[in-house]
């Protein structure tokens, strides 16, 4: 059988601003992997080792956890009989693996998903992502993602790592994203992110009234007790995170003060704006993870939108910038608070 590896992050320059949690979540089998039976003839140097360890080393295109599942399910035959992964190899066996499909194998399947394309040329696509759309396949979301839609819209992205994606937005955050249509374009965009020259401006509605402007320079890492969450951290593994913010206007929502805040990112950590604003006492409206739980019912998602995106075009070297109006639900939310939508400047 011939296996074609999926393009992966190793093909890109290291990018401290590209969310490395994304790679940990996204670990499908190789795109186009053949699930036909695999026959292995063990060599004498395998003698004394666990069978699952030996087999995993011979078929690296499949994760060790999947191989263990196949052992448990009786899908790995040793000399014609099912064996346990913890059994010992003798080094002269014939092993037949009967690969079983898994949801993640469909992660790179093109799907017809409506995309709000703000700009497209031969090199890049700029998309206005709606809230509710997951950017990249991961546990619990192996299909129906932006990546699947991109592969349907532009099949050539199958040859570009991460289908051209260079940054991401949370599922319930709306707004602008850029995608590189070629390896050269994607690599250039990643380097711009490394240099912190990409302009990423967000609007957020927060509870309370922060000072007119400020900079939050606070490193971030995994929450020490809840691994699903991120947190401001001084741990050695925490990564630098910088958010600049400006209060644009204030209003009242359900009898409580709220403020529309403009945030600019220097870095792009997971949940950065949500964590940083919460860390100074101004959680986002609708944020059920970092916000005040008793206030969660007032909006169905975190009130956050990537409104402006500016970068140097990878092919022409020209400065480009895009601005999108607030998503309908966000605009209605600030209207409820008596805050007018700011005009594009």
C-alpha positions in Angstrom: 0.0 0.0 0.0 1.2 3.5 -0.7 0.5 6.2 1.8 0.6 10.0 1.0 1.3 12.1 4.1 -0.8 15.0 4.9 1.0 18.4 4.7 1.7 19.4 8.3 3.1 22.2 10.4 6.7 20.9 9.9 6.5 22.3 6.4 6.1 25.8 7.8 8.6 28.0 9.6 8.1 28.0 13.3 5.5 30.6 14.1 5.2 31.7 17.8 1.9 33.4 17.0 0.2 30.5 15.3 -1.7 28.7 18.0 0.2 25.5 18.7 -2.8 24.1 20.6 -4.4 23.7 17.1 -1.8 21.2 16.1 -2.3 19.1 19.2 -6.0 18.9 18.5 -5.7 18.1 14.9 -4.0 14.7 14.3 -5.9 12.8 11.7 -4.5 9.9 9.8 -2.7 10.9 6.6 -4.9 12.3 3.9 -5.9 9.6 1.5 -4.6 6.9 3.7 -5.3 3.4 2.4 -7.3 1.3 4.9 -6.6 -2.0 3.1 -5.0 -4.7 5.2 -1.3 -4.3 6.1 1.0 -7.3 6.4 4.2 -7.0 8.4 7.0 -9.6 8.8 8.6 -9.0 12.2 12.4 -9.0 12.4 14.5 -10.6 15.2 15.2 -7.3 16.8 11.6 -7.0 17.8 12.0 -10.0 20.2 11.1 -9.1 23.7 9.2 -5.9 22.9 5.5 -5.2 23.3 3.6 -6.0 20.2 1.8 -2.6 20.1 5.1 -0.8 20.4 6.6 -2.8 17.5 3.6 -2.4 15.3 3.4 1.4 16.0 7.0 1.8 14.9 6.3 0.1 11.6 3.2 2.0 10.7 3.9 5.6 11.8 1.1 7.0 9.6 -1.4 5.8 12.3 -1.3 7.0 15.9 -0.4 4.7 18.7 -3.8 5.1 20.3 -5.5 4.0 17.1 -3.3 0.9 16.9 -4.1 0.1 20.5 -7.8 0.4 19.7 -7.3 -2.0 16.8 -5.6 -4.5 19.1 -8.4 -4.3 21.6 -11.0 -4.7 18.8 -9.3 -7.8 17.4 -8.2 -6.1 14.2 -4.5 -7.0 14.6 -3.8 -10.6 13.8 -0.5 -12.3 14.8 0.1 -15.5 12.9 -3.6 -15.5 12.1 -4.9 -14.9 15.6 -5.9 -11.8 17.5 -3.4 -10.7 20.1 -3.2 -8.2 22.9 -1.0 -5.1 22.4 0.8 -5.8 25.7 1.8 -9.3 24.5 5.5 -9.9 23.8 6.8 -10.2 20.3 9.2 -13.1 19.4 10.5 -11.5 16.2 9.5 -14.1 13.7 5.7 -13.4 13.5 3.5 -12.3 10.6 1.3 -9.5 11.7 -1.8 -8.5 9.7 -3.4 -5.1 10.5 -7.0 -4.6 9.5 -7.2 -0.7 9.7 -10.6 0.7 10.8 -11.9 4.0 9.7 -12.3 6.8 12.2 -14.1 10.2 12.1 -10.8 12.1 11.9 -10.0 10.3 8.6 -12.5 12.6 6.9 -10.8 15.8 8.2 -9.5 16.8 4.8 -12.7 16.0 2.9 -14.0 18.9 0.8 -17.5 20.1 1.8 -19.8 22.6 0.2 -19.9 25.2 2.9 -21.1 28.8 2.2 -18.1 31.2 2.6 -18.3 34.9 2.9 -15.3 35.8 0.8 -14.2 39.5 1.2 -11.3 39.2 -1.2 -9.7 36.5 -3.4 -6.9 36.5 -5.9 -4.3 33.9 -7.1 -2.5 34.1 -3.8 -4.8 34.7 -0.9 -8.4 34.5 0.3 -9.8 36.8 2.9 -12.9 35.4 4.6 -15.4 36.9 7.0 -16.0 33.9 9.3 -19.4 33.7 10.9 -19.8 32.8 14.6 -20.5 29.1 15.0 -18.1 27.9 12.3 -15.1 25.9 13.6 -11.9 26.9 11.7 -9.9 23.6 11.8 -10.9 19.9 12.4 -10.4 18.6 15.9 -11.9 16.4 18.5 -15.6 16.5 18.2 -15.5 18.6 14.9 -13.9 16.4 12.2 -16.2 17.8 9.5 -18.2 20.9 8.7 -15.2 23.3 9.4 -13.8 26.2 7.5 -11.0 24.0 6.3 -13.5 21.6 4.7 -15.2 24.5 3.0 -11.9 25.9 1.7 -10.9 22.6 0.2 -14.3 22.5 -1.7 -14.0 26.1 -2.8 -10.3 25.9 -3.8 -9.1 22.2 -4.3 -5.5 23.3 -4.8 -5.4 24.0 -1.0 -5.0 20.2 -0.5 -1.4 20.8 -1.4 -0.8 23.5 1.1 -0.2 22.8 4.8 -3.3 23.3 7.0 -5.1 24.1 3.7 -3.5 27.6 3.8 -4.7 28.6 7.2 -2.2 30.7 9.1 -4.3 31.8 12.1 -7.7 31.0 13.6 -10.6 32.5 15.4 -12.6 30.7 18.1 -15.8 29.0 17.0 -18.0 31.7 18.4 -15.9 34.6 17.3 -16.8 36.3 14.0 -14.7 38.2 11.6 -11.8 38.4 9.2 -9.2 35.7 8.5 -6.6 35.4 5.7 -5.7 32.1 3.9 -2.6 31.5 1.7 -3.6 29.7 -1.5 0.0 28.7 -2.3 2.9 27.5 -0.1 4.8 30.7 -0.9 1.9 32.9 0.1 1.2 30.9 3.2 4.9 31.0 4.3 5.0 34.8 3.7 1.9 35.3 5.8 3.3 33.2 8.6 6.5 35.3 8.6 4.5 38.4 8.8 2.7 37.0 11.9 6.2 36.1 13.3 7.2 39.7 12.8 4.0 41.0 14.4 3.4 43.2 11.4 -0.1 41.9 10.6 -2.8 44.3 11.9 -5.5 42.5 13.7 -8.2 44.7 15.3 -11.1 43.4 17.2 -14.3 44.8 18.7 -15.4 43.4 22.1 -18.3 44.2 24.3 -17.2 43.9 28.0 -19.0 44.2 31.3 -18.0 47.3 33.2 -16.1 50.5 32.2 -12.3 50.0 31.7 -10.0 53.0 31.5 -9.9 54.8 28.1 -6.9 52.8 26.8 -4.1 50.5 28.0 -1.8 47.7 27.1 -2.0 44.2 28.7 1.4 42.6 28.6 0.8 39.3 30.4 2.1 35.9 29.3 -0.4 33.1 28.9 -0.5 29.3 29.3 -2.8 26.5 30.2 -4.9 27.0 33.3 -3.3 25.1 36.1 -6.5 23.4 37.2 -8.7 23.4 34.1 -6.8 22.3 31.0 -9.5 23.4 28.7 -9.0 27.0 29.7 -6.1 29.4 29.2 -4.9 31.8 31.9 -2.4 34.6 32.6 0.7 32.8 33.8 4.2 33.3 35.0 5.1 29.6 34.5 8.3 29.0 32.4 6.2 27.4 29.7 3.9 30.5 29.3 4.1 32.4 26.1 4.3 36.2 25.7 0.9 37.8 25.0 0.3 41.5 24.3 -3.1 43.2 23.8 -3.7 46.9 23.3 -7.2 48.2 24.0 -9.2 51.4 23.7 -12.6 52.1 25.1 -14.8 53.5 22.3 -18.1 54.0 24.1 -20.2 52.8 27.0 -23.8 51.9 27.6 -26.1 49.8 29.8 -27.2 46.2 29.2 -29.8 44.7 31.4 -29.2 47.4 34.0 -25.5 46.9 34.1 -22.7 49.0 32.5 -21.0 47.7 29.4 -18.3 49.1 27.1 -17.4 48.6 23.5 -13.6 48.1 23.4 -11.3 48.0 20.4 -8.4 45.5 20.8 -5.3 45.2 18.8 -3.2 42.0 19.0 0.6 41.8 18.9 0.4 38.1 19.5 -2.3 35.5 18.8 -2.6 33.2 21.8 -5.6 31.0 22.3 -8.5 33.1 23.8 -6.1 36.0 24.2 -8.5 38.9 24.3 -11.0 36.9 26.5 -8.3 36.0 29.0 -6.6 39.4 29.0 -9.8 41.5 29.4 -11.0 39.1 32.2 -7.6 39.4 33.9 -8.1 43.2 34.4 -11.7 42.7 35.6 -13.7 43.2 32.4 -15.0 39.9 31.0 -16.6 39.7 27.6 -20.4 39.7 27.4 -21.6 36.2 26.6 -18.4 34.5 27.5 -19.5 31.3 29.4 -15.9 30.1 29.9 -14.2 33.2 31.3 -17.1 35.4 32.1 -19.6 35.7 34.9 -22.0 32.7 34.7 -25.0 34.6 36.0 -24.6 37.1 33.1 -24.2 34.5 30.4 -27.9 34.4 29.3 -27.7 38.0 28.0 -25.9 36.9 24.7 -25.5 33.5 23.1 -21.8 33.8 22.4 -18.8 35.8 23.4 -19.2 39.4 22.0 -16.0 39.5 19.9 -15.4 40.2 16.3 -12.2 40.4 14.2 -13.2 43.7 12.4 -10.1 44.9 10.7 -7.2 43.0 9.0 -4.1 44.6 7.5 -1.1 43.0 5.9 1.4 43.1 3.1 0.3 41.2 0.0 2.6 38.2 -0.3 2.9 38.6 -4.1 2.8 42.3 -4.8 4.3 43.7 -1.6 1.5 46.2 -1.4 -0.2 47.2 1.9 -3.8 45.8 2.0 -6.5 46.3 4.6 -10.0 45.0 5.0 -12.8 46.1 7.4 -16.2 44.4 7.9 -19.3 45.7 9.6 -20.3 44.0 12.9 -22.1 40.7 12.6 -25.9 41.2 12.8 -26.2 39.7 16.3 -23.3 41.8 17.6 -24.7 45.0 16.1 -28.1 44.2 17.7 -26.4 43.6 21.0 -24.7 46.9 21.2 -27.9 48.6 20.0 -29.6 47.1 23.0 -26.9 48.7 25.2 -27.5 52.1 23.5 -24.2 52.1 21.8 -24.0 53.1 18.1 -21.8 51.0 15.7 -18.6 53.0 15.1 -18.0 54.1 11.5 -15.0 52.5 9.7 -12.0 54.9 10.0 
